Amino acid sequence: MGTDNISSVMVIFGGTGDLTHRKLMPAVYNLLYDKSLPENFCVVSVGRRDKTDEIYRNEVYESIKKFSRIKIDDELWKNLRDRIYYQKFEFNDDYGYSKLKDFLRMLDDKYQTNGNRIYYLAVAPEYFELIVEKLHQHGMAENEKSWQRVMIEKPFGKDLNSAVYLNKKITDVFTEKNTYRIDHYLGKEMLQNIMVIRFANVFFEPVWNNKYIDNVQISSSEMVGVENRGGYYEKAGALRDMIQNHMLQLLTLTAMEPPIDLTTDSIHDEKVKVLKSLKELTPDLVLKNAVRGQYEGYRNEDRVSPDSDTETFAALKVFVDNFRWAGVPFYIRTGKKLPVKSTEIVIQFKPLPGVLYFKEYGGLMPDLLVIKIQPEEGVFLQFNAKRPGTLNKVIPVRMDFCQNCQVGMNSPEAYERLIYDALRGDSTLFTRWDEVEYSWRYVDKIAEVWKNNKPEFPNYKPGTWGPYDADELLLRDNFKWWNIGGFYDENV
């Protein structure tokens, strides 16, 4: 679809916030740089602070200069600058919405945007329902002669019940088709590549099953703590903040069956089948296969309770009970204050029998396929080969492809792709409601058991790989975590 067909006004609620300055405005600028923005396009930021268009544009300029992956070009900025506007009002202020409606009509005439709107809710979750209701009351989400879409950041609810309630409120106004639930991991370049790696290579798809794969490890680690997000994190924790959305999305893309075609619904259908196939969690299984941790010092963070039981680390052993994956454990972990910042998927293949001379020379390392999602984007395949020399020493070697390591290669940020797709009406990289629903069904069972069992926190030191119980989760199956970024030099 060409950019002429996606003319619209993008309205950002929360226009003075961190997300807008660090991600959204740089993404809009980079889309313009890549010639992916329509000619008939402008941005209106809504905030509660008192600013003029001029002051706001200058702030946006500084943000783009600081956070854009592409160095700012003053001529290009001039083009975008005049298309950025600021409106001040409180989110519950009816007069503000009336004024906004008139202002958007004026912009429609000026930019020929035909009433098309992207409403981006870059605000705290408690404002989602309020803003959607006000847009509805003021006739700004009619979806009749033109389209209006809403983009919503996570968290989408805090449990299944709140998610069901919020979903009804939003889809009653915008419909499912025009509701774009953001999981920014899905916008990442390598995540989009997983299906290509799996389904476009004859040497991967035939072995992508329980006959050849020993286990799958999905890890997302951060070096930082909660920083200035203590208030939010106390309500969420690692389980709701990461497992319910990002980590289960990584799982579905790794485990899904080939879709019948590449349409949005076909891909979502296969992802939902994976979530439906997750082995039922009993309280005993939760206690056995779900590990939580809290780093030392978390209770001293700003806006964190001094006796907080909120987890900053979570690890799960999960089974996908279907024909392809029966018996294969999927290990998931995520945490803060860990040794490296990285997100990756490790496919560990089954070992060959240690016959011939292999045992005598130390045995074989397992073959691995590692999909690196961030900060490096790429794939490497680890396999066994003979070390040069007179001894028959077998060592692991690897073939490594890194797509963002080349000079001049700068992959688009996730938000660029997500904004571009929302403009085009393509929701493939967004989360469909039934994915949210089944994710919450699964995670709620873990949260319920954890709520009724007091943990021994804190239980890991900053800069380590989390609590010992997370290692034990794999050791009892004779596996170990592959700590990407730490094991290359040791073994290769």
N, C-alpha and C positions, 0 to 999 in steps of 0.2 A: 504494500500500500504506500503510495507516495505521500509526501508531507502535506500536499494540498488538501488531502481529505481529512486531516486531523487538526484543522484550525480550532483553537479554543483559548479560553482564559483559564489559567491555573490559579486557583485561590488557595493560599496557604494559611490555615489557621495555626497560630503559633509562629508567626513570621519573625519574631525577635529571638526565638529560642536557639539552642545549641544545634539541634538537628538541621534546622533551616540553614544556619550559617556554615556548618561544617560539611554538610552533605548535599542538601537540596539545591542551593544556589550554585555551588560549583558544578553539580550535575547538569543543571540547565545551561550554564555557560559552555560546558564541554559538549553537550548535544548541539549547541549552536556552532561550535568549532568544527564538529564532525558533519555539519550540514544535515542534522537529523531533526531539527526543529522546523515546524511549519513557518512560512512567512507571516501568516496571520496568527500571531501568538503573543500573549503578554502575561505577566505575573502580577497578582494582587496579593500582598501580604497583609494579614490581619493580626494585630497585636494590641496589647493593653497599654503599652507605653506611648508617651506623647512624642511623636516624631513627624517631621515633614518628609515628603518624597525625597527631597535633596539629602537630608541627613541619612535617611534609610539607604539610599543608593550608595552613598559613600561608605557606609558600614558593610554593605554587600560587596563592594569593590575590594575592601580590605580582606574580607573572608575568602573571596575567590583567589586573591593573590596568595593567601596563606595556604589554602586547602585544595586548590584545583590540581589535578594531575598534569594539566597542561599550563604552561606559563601564559599569563594573561597578555593578550594583545590589545593595545589601547583602541585600535580601530574597531575591533570586534566587540570590545566592551561598550564602546559608544553606541553600537547597534542595539545591544541588550539593555543598556542603562535606561534609555528612554522608554523601554517597555516594562519597567518595574515600578509598581505603585504601592503606596502604603495607606492602610485604613486603620484608624484607632477606634476600638470599642470593646467593651466587656462582652464575653460570650453569651451572657443572658440579656443583653440590651436590645430590645425590639427595634428601637429607633436606629441602632447601628446596622441591623440587617436591612431595614427599609432603605437606608442610605446606600448600603452596599449594593442592593438590587438595582437602584437607579444608576449607580456608578458603573455597574457591569453592563447595563444596557447601553450606556454611552460608549463604553469600550467596544461593545459589539459593533456599533456603527463605525467607530474609528478603525478597528482592525478586521472588520468583516468576519467575525468569529461565529456568527449565526446562533448564538445562545449556547454553544457547547461549553461545558465546564468540567474541569477536574478540581474537586475539592479535596485538598490534602490536609488531613487532621494530624498535624505535628504537635499534638497537645497531650497532656496527661489523660489517661484513660477515663477519668471521671467526667471529662467534658465531651466524650464521643456522643453519648445519647442526647445531651443538651443541644449541641451544635446541629446534629441531624434533625432534631425536632424543630428547631428554629428555621432551618433552611426549608423544611416542609411547610411550616406555618406561613412563611413569606413567599411561597410559590416559586422557590428557586431550585426545585428538584422534580420538575414535572415529567421529564423524559417523554415528551410528545413530539414536537416538530424538530427538536434538537436533542442531544444527549447530555446527561449530567452523571458523572461518576464520582464515587468517593473512595479515597485511598486511606487506609487505616493502619497505623503502626501497631505492633504488638505492645503489651499483651492484650489478646482478645479474650476478655474475661479473666477471672482469677480461679475459676473452677468450671465444671460442666454447667451447673445451673446458671451462673452469671453469664456464661458465654451464650447459652440458649436465649436468655432474656435479651442480651445486647444484640444478638443476631436478628431477633424478631423486630426490634426497634429500628434497626438499620435497613433491613431488607423490605420492611413494610413501606419505606420511603423510596429506596433506590433500586430494589429488587436484587436478587443474587447476581444477575448478569452485570450489574453496574457497581457491585461492591468488590473492591480490590484490597484483600487482606495481605499486608506486606509481611513476608519473611525475607529480610534482605539477603540471607544466605543464598536464596534461590536465584538472586540476581548475579551471584558470583560466577565468573567465567568458567572455572573448572567444574562447578556443580552442573552447569548446563552441558558440560562435556561428558559427564558420566554415561549418559545414554549412548552417546556416539562411541565411546570406548567399548562399551558392552556389546552394542547391537551392530556395530559396523566393522567388527574385526572377527574373523573366523576363528582365530586362535584363543579368543576369550569366551565368547558365548557358549561353546560346547562344554567348557569346564566350569561354568558359573553355577555350580550346584553342589549338593552334599556328597557326591561321589569323589570330588576332587578338592573341595575346600574344607579346611580343618576348623577355622574360625574367622570371624570378621571383627575388626576393632575400629570403632569410630570415636575419635578423640577431638576435643576442642579445648585448648588450654590458654589461659591468660596469665601474664606475669603481674598485672596490676591487681589491686584489691578492689573494693567497691568505690573508692575515691569519694566523689560528692553525691553518690546515689544511695546513701545509707537508708534514707526514708523509703524509697521504692524497694530496695533490695530486702528490707526486713519483711515486706509483705509477699515477696516473690520467692527468693532463694533460688538456688541453681536448678531445682526441679522445674519450677514454673517459668523461670527466666530463660532457660536453655533447652532442657530435655523436651518439654511439651511441644516446642515448635522446631527450633533449628535441628536438634539431634534426631528427633523422629522423622523429620523431612529427609535428612541424610540417609537414614535407615530405609525409608520407602524407595528412594531412588536407587539404592544399592540392591535391594531385594526384589523389586517389582518385576513382573513378567513383561515381555515385549508387548507394547500396545498394538492394537490392530492397525492404527495409523497415527500420525503425529498431530492430530487435532487435540485441542485443549481438553475436551471431555474424555477422550480415550486415555490420555496420560493420567489425568486425575483419577479415572476409574481404577487403573492398575495400582496407583499409590494407595487408594482406599482399601483395596483388597489386602494389601500387606498389613495395614493397621487392623483390619478385621481378623487377620490370621495370627496376630500376636497371642502367644500362649496366655491363657487366663491366669491372672495373678491372685493367688490366695494369700491371706495374711502370713502364713508360714513361708511361702515363696518370697514374699517381699522381704521378710527378715533375713532370709538366706541369700537372696540374689540382688538386693538393693543396698548400696553402701552410701553413707553420707558423711561429710566432713566439714569442719570449720577451722580456718587457719587461726593460728595464735595472733592475737591483736585485733581480730575482727570486732570484738565487743568494745574496743576502745575507739572505734571509728565514729565519725560524726553522725548523729541521728540513729545510732544503733543502741539497742537495749544492753545494759551491762551484764544481763544474764540471758542474752539471746540464744535461742536454739535454732536459728536460721542456718541452713546449710550453705556453704560457699563452694562445696564440692559434691558431686553425685556420680556414682558409677552403677551401672546395671548390667546384669546378664539376662539377655532376652532371647526367646526362641520364636521363630516364625514357623508356625505349624502348618506347612503346606508340603506338597510333594517335592518341590525343588529343594527346600531348605530343612527338611525334617532332621533333627539331631544336631544341626550346626548352631553353636552358640554365637550370638552377636553381643559383643561387649561394648558398652557405651560409657564414656566418661567425659566430664567437663568440670572445670574448676578455676578458681582465682588463686593468685599468688603461687603459680606453678613455675617450673624452671624456664619454660619457653612460651612464646606466643605462637600458636599454630593450630590449624584445623586440618585433619587428614583422615582418610579411610585406608585401613590396611587389610588386604585380603591375604590370609596365610593359607597356602596350599598344603595338602597332605604330604607327609614325607614318603619317600621311596624306601623300600627295605634296605637296611644298612648292610648290604652284601658286598662282594668283591673286596677291594682293599679299603673301603671307606672307614670302617670301624677302627682299623689300625691307625689311621691318620686323623682321628678326632671326629669322625662322623660327618653328617651332612647338615648344613643349615637349611631351614625350610625355604622354599621359593615364596617370594612375596610380590604382590602388586600393591604399590602405594600411590594413592591419588591425593596429591597435595592441593589443598583448596586455598589456604592463606598461611603466611604472607607470600610464600612462593606458590606459584600455580604451575602444576605439571604432574607428571607421572614418572615413577621409576619402577623397573622390574628387576628384582634381585633373584639371581639363580647361581648354581654352582658351576665352577670351572676349575681346571688344574692350574696351580700356581706355576709359573715358569721355573725351570730348574730340574735337577736330577731326581729330587724326591717327588713321589706321587701325592703331593699335598693338595687337597681340594679346599678351595676358598670360595666364599660368596663374592660375586661381582655384580655390578649393576649397569643397566642401560637407563640413562636418565634424560628425560625431556623436561625442560623448564621453559614455559612460554613467556614468562615475564622477566627472565634473566638477561635476555639479549639487549644489547645497546639499542635504544630507540623504541623498544617494545614496551608499551605502557597500556595494560589492559583497562578497558572501561570499568569505572566503579559500578558496583551493584545498582546504585540508585539511578544511574544514567539509563541502564537497561530497563529498570522497572518503570520509570517515568515515561520512557519512550513507548513501552508496551501498553501502558495505561492509555496514552494518547491514541494508540492504534486500536484499542479495544481488544487486546490479546491478553487473556488472563492466565496463560499457561504457567507463568512463573510466580503466580500468586496462589494463595491457599484457598481451596474451595471449602464451603461450610462443613461438609461431611468429614473432611480431613481434620478440621479443628475439633469437631464433635468426638470422633474416635480417639484422637490424641488425648483429649481431656478425660474421656472414659478410662483410659489406661493409666494416666498420671494420677487421677483422683484416688485410685485404689492404693497407690504408694503413699500419697500424702496422708490418707486416713490412718494407715498403719503407723507412719512416722509420728503423727500427732499424738497417738496413744502410747508411744514408747519414748521415754526421755533418753536423748543421746548423751554420750560422754564427750562434751565439747569443752575447749578446742582440742582437736586430735591430729593436727599436722602443722609442721613448721613452714613458714613462707620459704619458697625456693625449693621445696621438695615436691614429689609427685603425688601428694595427697596421703590419706591415712593408710596404714598397713593393710587394713581390711580390703582395700581395693586391689592390692597385689594378691592377697589370699583368694579373692574371687576367681582369679585365673590359675593360681598355683595349684588349687585343689583339682583342676582339670589338666594339670601338667602343661599349662601355657604360661606365657609372661606377656606383660604389656610391651609393645614396641614403642619406645620413647623416641619418636622421630625428632631428629636434630641432635640426639645424644648417642645413637648407636652406630652411626655410619663409621666413624673413625675406629670405633672399638672392634668392629667385625670385618670391615671391608679393607 
